[in-house]
C-alpha cells in the first residue's frame, strides 16, 4: 500500500460515527489512522471531496474530527457483506493531541491479535 499521508499511519480498529450530507449518522470502522487522516469502512457510499464529521470512539472519550473524503473504493463483496465502502478522509485539523492514546490503543489491539499486518 502506498502511503499518501504526511504523517505515519497505524493499523487500528476504532468505531466511529460519521455524519455527512446524505444522512444524519452512519456507522464506520477505522482501519488505519494518522494525525492527518484515516481509512474507514462504511455501509454508505460517499463522494470524493464530500465533507464529513466523525466521532471516534476512543477509550477515554469521543473525539470529534472533521475532514474531506479524498478517496472512495468499493469493498470486495466476498470479504464483507456489511462494510461495502472504503473511504479515506483527510482531517481538516490534525489530531496530534490524541497521538499517544491512539498509539496505546493500537499497541493493545495488536498484542491481543486483533490487527493483522
Secondary structure as GFF3:
##gff-version 3
##sequence-region A 1 117
A	DSSP	beta_strand	10	19	.	.	.	ID=ss1
A	DSSP	beta_strand	26	33	.	.	.	ID=ss2
A	DSSP	beta_strand	37	42	.	.	.	ID=ss3
A	DSSP	beta_strand	51	57	.	.	.	ID=ss4
A	DSSP	beta_strand	62	74	.	.	.	ID=ss5
A	DSSP	beta_strand	85	91	.	.	.	ID=ss6
A	DSSP	three_ten_helix	96	98	.	.	.	ID=ss7
A	DSSP	alpha_helix	99	111	.	.	.	ID=ss8
###
